[in-house]
Amino acid sequence: MTIDELAAELGVHRSVAYRLLRTLEDHGLIARRGDGLVALAAGLAALASGVSRDLQQAALPELAEAADDLGMTCLLVLLETDYGITVVSTPPRRAVAVSYQPGHRHPITRGGPGKAMLMELPEAVWPADAPDELRAEIAESRERGYATSHDEVVPSLWSVAVPLVLPGQPLASVAAIHVSLTRSPDEIAARLHGVAAGISRAFGA
């Protein structure tokens, strides 16, 4: 939806609609895309999912430390119906970083973060369009304790991800992404399991 369309829908002048959107944008509830359209942002997804700010605050230092350790951008991704929504993204401070903004939304059948969440979900509640070959891949991911992907959500991007299960919160995953793997997937996953454990402790789980 464009600003003009929104103004017409609300029955207000374009300048009023623009000020409303700026307020929502400042709070991370909407985002204006490069094509001029207005889209929902991570703040609204988090709010709608009942995600407390405490969870994001618990995740941020853990993800930031792991990002610096690994030289990879680290993410907290939450389940929303059949999609994963990135709510926290922390690039490394001393390495070339992949820009991956909060609010990024992708099907959970693609990409490491989504597949890590599928590891915790019974097949009966998977998206109806999940391909048959995904079952074998997720079974393998469960056995080794993490999910991976390459060139699935963003061209050329690698990801390693582990599930994050917290009482009273949406299913989530923590992930590390980069154009190349800085360490072996096993080593990256071990660091991410440490992140998940740290978030759980900080969140009181």
Secondary structure by P-SEA (a helix, b strand, c coil): ccaaaaaaaacccaaaaaaaaaaaaaacccccccccbbbbcaaaaaaaacccaaaaaaaaaaaaaaaaaaccccbbbbbcccbbbbcccccccccbbbbbcccbbbbccccaaaaaaaaaccccccccccccaaaaaaaaaaaaccccccccccccbbbbbbbbbbccccccccccccccccccaaaaaaaaaaaaaaaaaaacc
